[in-house]
Amino acid sequence: MSNTSVAQGANSHAILVATTRAPDARPGTYFDGERSSALNFASITVSVPPNHKAGNVEWPSSKPGNAQTDFVTRDGEVLPNEKQFLAELNQRLKAQPKGQRKVLLFVHGYNTLFAEGLYRFAQVVHDSHAPSVPVFFSWASRGKTLDYVYDNNSATIARDRLERTLRLLLASDADEINVLAHSMGNWVTVEAFRQIKISGNVASASKLGTVILAAPDIDEDVFKSEMQRIGKPKKPFLIIVSRDDKALGLSRLIAGGKDRIGASSDTAELANLGAIVVDLSNVKAMDATNHSKFAQIAEMAPDLRKVLAQGIPEQEEGGLAGATTRVLALPVAAPIAILTAK
């Protein structure tokens, strides 16, 4: 249910949506947890309350919520096709100076309802002050802890649709496409990159900017295989890990004891694969599972927050072997370990 009221001091963020979720007929719900055979599109405006605390989502206790104290959906519309989606994206990009037209694409994780992913993305956009057009890719998660296998299969099904979305973004008037994926959303994201690499048909690939993989729910061996196929990225992936991530601990148990990248202790090897590793293991989380620490970056470390807005520098192309690990020189005032290869 939408809340059209405007609260003094609140900030609104208009988010474009591409989703493999089935439409939901309930007013203001837009999409549910079931799978759609088509890629659906929408534009939804989320209001962030004036009392917002960085890293947090102030959830409504009841619908439609209070715009003075809660995150609320102000309005939204379903876009009929990808042509309209692209036209809407280009219209919003025109508001930025040429050469500074950026897109931030967010891919949510496991156990996430549509509204949960949408509000989390609105929080990240708001806290990072990223001067980008926000685009939310939402795959068909049911938002239930026991539906892990369903979610995993839904994520796998969504690979082609995310690839299509990435190609639409690359074909837009954007100068740079930055990507933020969380949890199981990383599986969808890295697989989509792998598919694009294999196709060999990568128009405007130079537009791809910073790729942030937050708490990746990917088997370590699978990730290594994917990265070997993709190759060392021109701009290093930024991987956010935390060894105390309880959600990834459960995923590890379901996966037969195989470590997940997002809880990896072998950060040096990740750096060797062409990544900057941000280890948040010693950071106190705002959620009980320690799975959403990435959302606290804006509050913890302004230098890392700038990554969302400005991107990270390119690295030399080449093989994956022979790298050494060093601490990245950033004045981060938080218990964060940052590793990169040189």
N, C-alpha and C positions, 0 to 999 in steps of 0.2 A: 504494500500500500504506500502511495506517495504522500509526502507532506509538502505542500506548496508554500507554507509559511516561511517568511524570511526573518531570521533572528539578527539583531544588531550585533555586529562583531563576528558573525559567522562567515566562513569562506566556502564558496562553491567551486566544484571541479567537474567539468563536462568530460566524461569518459566514453570513448568509442569502444564498442564490444564486438568481438568475433567469437562465436561459440559453437561447439558441437553438442550442446545441451538441447533438449526438446523444449519448445515453447510451453509456458505454463499459463493457463487461462485465468488464473486468479488475479484480481486487480493488483498492480504494483509488484507482482512477483517476477514476471518476465520469463524466467527459465527455471526448469526443475533439474533433478538429478538423472533423468533418463537420457538415453542417447538419441540424437537426431541423425538421419541419413544425409542431411544437408548441413552446410555451414551457414549459420544464422548471424544476423548483424543487428546492432542497436546502438543508440546513443542515450546515455543516462547521466543525469547530473546529481552529484552527491554533495550534501552540505556538511561541513566540518564545524562543530560548535565552538564558540569563543572560549570555552573553558578547557579546550583540548590540551592534553598532556602528550608531549612528543613520545612516539613509540607505542602509544595506546590507541585502541579504538573504543570510544564511548558508546557502547551498545544500547539501543532503546530497550527499556523494560517491557514495553508493549507497543504494538503498531498503532499509528504510523511514527511514533517517537516525537520527542520535543526538540525542535531545531535549536533551542537555547542551550540544551545540555547534551544532546545525542547526535551521532551520525544519522542523517536521514536522507532518503531518496526524494529529491525535490520534484523531478519530472523525468520522463524518458519516452522514447519512441523506438519502435522496431523499424529498422531500415530494410527495404524490400529485397535488396540484392547487393552484390559486391560493387557494382558500378556506383550505386548511391553511397555506399560506405567509402569508396575511394574519393568521390566528389566531396563528401563531408570532411574527410581527412585533409584534402588539399585546400579546402576553404579555411580550415583552422590553421594550417601551416602558413598561409598567406599573412597571418597576423604577426609573424616573426620576420625580421629582416632576412633577406636572401643571404645564404651562407651560414645562417644560424637556425635553420629550420630543422628541429629535431623531433624524433618520436621516441617515447619510452614504452616498450611492450612488456607487459607483466603476464607470466604464466603461473597460476596458483598450484598448490600441492594437493596431496591426498586428504580425504576427510574434510572437504570444503564445500559448503553450500554456495550457491551463486552469490547471494548477498554477502556472505562472509568474505569471499575473495574480492568482491567489488569494494567493500568498505576497507579491507586491508590495503588494497592498492591506493584508494583515496588517501589513506593515512600516510603511505610512503610518499606519494606525490606531494602532499601538503608539507610534510616534515622536511623533505629534501629540497624544496623550493626549486625543483627541476624545471627549467624553462622549455618544457617539451609538451607535445601533444600526447596525452596518455591513451594507450590502447590496451585493452584487457582481453587476453585470450583465455576463455574458460571452457574446459573440457568437462565431460559428464561424470563428476564425482557425486555420490549420493550423500556425502557428509555424515557417514556412519562409520565408527571405528571397525566394526565387524565386516564391513564391505571392502576390505583391502583388495581382495582378488578382483572384485568387480571394478574397483577404481583403477587397478593396474591394467586391466584389459581395456577400460575406457581410455586410459592415457595412451595405450598402444594404438588403438583405433584412431586417435586424434592426430597422429603424426602427419598424415597427408594433409589434413586441414590446416595444421600449423604451418607446414611448408607453404601451402597456398597463401596463407595470411602473410607470411614473411615475404613472399614474392610480390604481393600487393603493396606492402609497405615499401619495398625496394623500388617498385615501379612508380611510386608516388612522387610528389614534389619535395619530399624530405631530403635534407642534405646528410642526415645521419640517423641511423636506427640503433638505439641502445636497447638491450634486452635484460630483464630481471626475471629469473625463474626460481621457484621455491619448491623444495621437497620433491615429490613425484613429478612435478612439472618440469624438473630438469631432465627426466627420462624422455618426455615428449620433445623438449627443446633440443637436446643433443642429437636425438634420432632425426629430427627435422634437418638439422645442420648436416648430418651424415648423408641424408638422402639428397640434399642439394649438392653436396660435394660429389657424390657418385654420378649425378645427372650430368655434370660438366656444363650445364647451361645456367650460369649464374650472372645474369644481367645486373649491372650496378652493384656488384658485390662490395665495391670499395665504400659503399654507404654504411656498411655494418660497423658499428662503433664498439662500445663496451658491452661485454656479455658477463653478467653477474649470476653465478650459480650458487644460490643460498640453500644450505642444508640439503645437498643433493641426495635423494633417495635412489641411488644407483649402485649396483654391485661394483666393487672395485675392479674386478677383472673385465666386466662389461665396459666400464668407463675407459679403461686403458685401450681396449680393442676399438672403441668408438673414436678415441682421440688419435690413435695410430692411423685410422682411415681418413679422418678429417685433416690430419697434419697439424703441425705447430701453428696456431693462429697468428696472423700478423699483429693483432693486438692481443695480448695475453688475456685469457679468461680470468676473472676474479672469482675464486671459490671461497665461500664462507663456511667454515666448519666449526663444530663444537663437540668435544668428546663426551659431554654429559647429556647429549640429546636423547631423551627417553623415547620419543616417537621413533627415531631411527634405531634405537635399541630393540624395540618391538619388531620393526621391519627386519632387522638382522635375524631375530629369532624365527620369524616366518620364512625367511630366505635360507634356512638351514645353517645359520651361523656365519654366513658370509658378510664381512664388513661392508657398510655403506660409505660412500665417499664423504658424505656430510659429517660423519663421526670418525673419520680416519685419523689415525695417529701418525701416519707416514706422510707428513706434509711435504717433506723433501722430494718424494717421488712425484707428488702432484705438481710441484714447481718444475720438475724436470719435463713434465708433459706440456709445458707452456702455459702455466697458470701463476697468478699471484694468489697466495693462500692467506686468508684472514682467519686466524684462529681465535674464536670467542669463548673458548673453554672456561676461562677464568672470569667471564662476565656474568653477573647475576641477571637471570632472565625475568621478564615480566609475566611469563606464562608458565604453568606448572610442568609442562613437558620439556622446556628448554628448546623448543623447536622453532620459535619465531624470533630469535635474537636479532636476525637481520633487520627487523623492523625498528630496532632501537639505535641503529647506526647514526641517524641524524642527531640524536641527543648525546651519544657517547663520543663521537669523533667527527667534528666538522670537516676534517681533511678527507675522511672517507665519504662523508655526505657529498662532497664536491665531485666524487667519482660519478655519481648519478647524473649530475648536471653537466660536467665537462668531459667525462671520459678519461681514459688512461692512455699513455703514450704507446706508440707502435714499438715492436721489438723486431730484431732481425729475423728474417725467415731462415729456415734450415731444418735439420733433423731434430729428433727428440733426445738424442744422447749427448753426453758430455757437459751437461749443465751443472753448475754448483749452486748451492743455496746460500742466500744472504738475507739479512733483515732489511726490509725496505725502509729507507730513511724518511719517515713521516713523523712529525711531532704530534703523535696521537696521545691525548691525555686520558687513557683508559687502559685496562688490563688486556690489551690485544696484542697478539704476536702476528707479524706480517712477514711472509716469506715470498721471495721471488727468485727466479733463476737469472744468472747473468753469464 
